């Protein structure tokens, strides 16, 4: 069975480690770091409907509402929820829109040419050492035209809390420095871990 490696790197997201308690029915009997891919998927299946409904609540202000409403219909590129070690140590379920899915799913590590208009959404949840499950935020990335945001390598970053409230984030310190510092050679893309990638 697939096993998820430990993922306790918190990095720049330390100020954003809030979580919203989930249904006790989704809790498991082991720490999140011990879950197999199938077990992580079972937790996600339990959470999915409420997680997505939470993200849709309320006004989105500077976050385009269509991104939050539409992403469940994009291509899911995570075979099961996986955590690469960032985003506060949360499990991630990644979706990519039609504009970028084909290029993204090549999972290239150099000479990445992700097209402008690509949108990426990452649903998140956490499982603590006691097996308690908590909903996490929705992270969004948008690839914009070349030169439009040179400080972030032409990526816009957004975050929506589990209750649907858009979160003000220092996108340089909390997002871009991590993506460009760790994944700059692959176009700033932090792919799902190898065995969790949809091919």
Buried (B, 14 or more C-beta within 10 A) or exposed (E): EBEBEEBEBBBBBEEBEEBBEBEEEBBBEEBBBBBBBEBBBBBBEBBBEBBBEBBBBBEBEEBBEEBBEBBBEBBBBBBBBBBBBBBBBBBBBBBBBEBBBEBBBEBBEEEBEBEEEBBBBBBBBBBBEEBBBBBBBBBBBBBBEEEEBEEBBBBBBBBBBBEBBBBEBEBEEBBBBBBBEBBEEBBBBBBBBEEBBBE
